[in-house]
Amino acid sequence: MNKIILIGNLGRDPEMSYTPNGVAVTKFTMAVTRVGKSSTGEKQDETEWFNIVAWRQLAEVCNTYLRKGNKVYIEGRLQTRKYTDRNGVERMAIEVIANDMEMLTPKSAQTPAPSFVGGTTSENDDLGDLDDHPF
């Protein structure tokens, strides 16, 4: 079984892009802090950083609602991939492929998402008053 569960804070705003086939992918970093004790017994925080990748609908949700500093719950799996950097050196990246996300920052403390000016954000604006529909 390959499963990871993380609770932490976004290190930067999510960045969404699309594959050549039109599939949404969103990437962001997440800091997870663990409180422990040093060898002298003093309280010590240790922070680890994780690269998070979300696909399809979850990618769109993450891009829309998450912002730098937000506390989130991420559940997913670890994936390693090899790539060649700018200098031609082969490297390995470890990423968390998210399959579930829950926002833990209260709405009152969240940074507002960017607003859309000059257009609508809903594809269903032509429905008119929803009270007229049986659903």
Buried (B, 14 or more C-beta within 10 A) or exposed (E): EEEEEBBBBBBEBBEBEEEEEEEBBBBBBBBBEEEEEEEEEEEEEEEEEBBBBBBEEBBBBBBEBBBEBBBBEBBBEEEEEEEEEEEEEEEEEEBBBBEEBEBEBEEEEBEEEEEEEEEEEEEEEEEEEEEEEEE
